[in-house]
Amino acid sequence: MAKEPEEDDAGAGEETAAERVVSSNLGVVIHFFLFALAVLLLIAAAIAAEFALLLLFHRMSAAVEVVVFVIARKTVSPDITALDLLLCAAAIAGLIVLRFYYLPGKAT
């Protein structure tokens, strides 16, 4: 007669308290992660849409705004010198004056 294989007892007992906590909170953690990922994707899509509109309509004021944001991003760099900071501030001030006083159209 053929001998039947013995059953494995792994997983046959009751779950421990730690396993219950992990299994009950794992779904919440996964949903939070997916929610955060969806929000980040929505923000990225909005930024891509704004960039596409900038390329599509070729407004001078939008181009000046982009340059202002690029310069402003440069100023938050940790390895910036005092002279760089002064030049960035002067460039931003000049671009803001240019946009509000010399570019046609409604300034928002």
C-alpha positions as CSV (number, residue, x, y, z in Angstrom):
1,M,0.0,0.0,0.0
2,A,1.1,3.5,-0.7
3,K,1.7,5.7,2.2
4,E,-0.2,9.0,2.2
5,P,1.9,12.2,2.5
6,E,1.7,13.8,5.9
7,E,-0.1,17.1,6.1
8,D,2.0,20.2,6.9
9,D,0.9,21.9,10.1
10,A,2.1,25.4,9.0
11,G,-0.6,27.9,9.3
12,A,-3.0,25.6,11.0
13,G,-2.9,27.4,14.4
14,E,-4.7,30.6,15.4
15,E,-3.1,33.9,14.4
16,T,-1.2,35.8,17.0
17,A,-2.0,39.3,18.2
18,A,0.8,40.8,16.1
19,E,-0.6,39.1,13.0
20,R,-4.1,40.4,13.7
21,V,-2.8,44.0,14.0
22,V,-0.8,43.7,10.8
23,S,-3.6,42.2,8.8
24,S,-6.2,44.8,10.1
25,N,-3.9,47.8,9.4
26,L,-2.3,46.6,6.2
27,G,-5.3,47.5,4.2
28,V,-5.4,51.0,5.6
29,V,-1.7,51.5,4.9
30,I,-2.2,50.4,1.3
31,H,-5.2,52.7,0.8
32,F,-3.2,55.6,2.2
33,F,-0.3,54.9,-0.1
34,L,-2.5,54.6,-3.2
35,F,-4.3,57.9,-2.2
36,A,-1.0,59.7,-1.9
37,L,0.2,58.3,-5.2
38,A,-3.1,59.4,-6.9
39,V,-2.7,63.0,-5.5
40,L,0.9,63.2,-6.7
41,L,-0.1,62.0,-10.1
42,L,-2.9,64.6,-10.2
43,I,-0.5,67.4,-9.3
44,A,2.0,66.2,-12.0
45,A,-0.8,66.2,-14.6
46,A,-1.8,69.7,-13.6
47,I,1.8,70.9,-14.0
48,A,2.1,69.1,-17.4
49,A,-1.1,70.7,-18.5
50,E,0.1,74.2,-17.5
51,F,3.4,73.6,-19.4
52,A,1.5,72.4,-22.4
53,L,-0.7,75.6,-22.4
54,L,2.5,77.7,-22.1
55,L,3.9,76.0,-25.2
56,L,0.6,76.2,-27.0
57,F,-0.3,79.8,-26.6
58,H,3.1,81.5,-26.5
59,R,2.2,84.3,-24.1
60,M,5.1,86.5,-23.1
61,S,3.8,87.0,-19.5
62,A,3.7,83.2,-19.1
63,A,7.3,82.9,-20.3
64,V,8.3,85.6,-17.8
65,E,6.5,83.7,-15.0
66,V,8.4,80.5,-15.9
67,V,11.7,82.4,-15.7
68,V,10.8,83.9,-12.4
69,F,10.0,80.4,-11.0
70,V,13.3,79.0,-12.3
71,I,15.3,81.8,-10.7
72,A,13.3,81.5,-7.4
73,R,14.1,77.8,-7.4
74,K,17.8,78.6,-7.8
75,T,17.6,80.8,-4.7
76,V,16.6,77.9,-2.4
77,S,19.7,75.9,-3.3
78,P,21.8,75.3,-0.1
79,D,25.1,76.0,-1.9
80,I,24.2,79.5,-3.1
81,T,26.5,82.4,-2.3
82,A,25.5,85.8,-1.1
83,L,26.3,87.4,-4.5
84,D,24.2,84.7,-6.3
85,L,21.3,85.5,-3.9
86,L,21.6,89.2,-4.5
87,L,21.7,88.7,-8.3
88,C,18.7,86.4,-8.1
89,A,16.7,88.8,-6.1
90,A,17.5,91.7,-8.5
91,A,16.6,89.5,-11.5
92,I,13.2,88.5,-9.9
93,A,12.4,92.1,-9.1
94,G,13.3,93.2,-12.6
95,L,11.2,90.5,-14.2
96,I,8.2,91.3,-12.0
97,V,8.5,95.0,-12.9
98,L,8.8,94.0,-16.6
99,R,5.7,91.8,-16.4
100,F,3.4,94.2,-14.6
101,Y,4.4,97.5,-16.2
102,Y,5.7,96.7,-19.7
103,L,3.9,93.6,-21.0
104,P,0.5,94.0,-22.6
105,G,-2.6,92.3,-21.2
106,K,-4.2,91.8,-17.9
107,A,-1.8,91.2,-15.0
108,T,-3.1,88.6,-12.6
